[in-house]
């Protein structure tokens, strides 16, 4: 859990940085014919998604920083933690939503197919994590 909170913190800054870079790259001046310019709907959808994903990563890392300090016993650390499973499930759900948006917005059939192929394993992982959460919940009752 210790490495997870640092990984989430670094990932949150990367996601927010990627969203700012996305906007900067779309609106920077270019030379030569550039067509119709950036696709505004896709650009702002991606920007909002990356910002929200970065904020969710940051909030979950702060949550793990605050709650891990309260858990000092080594026996508690060795148990499977449902918080970890919930956080990872939420991030996989974000990835599924992102790939679904790509399917809707992309005009290229290759990109649509790749996004569909990535959604299937991500959905399977989400199902496995949720199954583990229900098993842990049943064991505690």
Buried (B, 14 or more C-beta within 10 A) or exposed (E): EEEBBEEBBEBBEEBBEBBEEBBEEBEEEEEEEEEEEBEEEBBBBBBEBBBBBBEBBBEBBBBBBEEBEEEEEEEEEEEEBBBBBEBBBBBBBBBBBBBEBBBEBBEEEEBBEBBEEBBEEBBEBBEEBBEBBEEBEEEEE
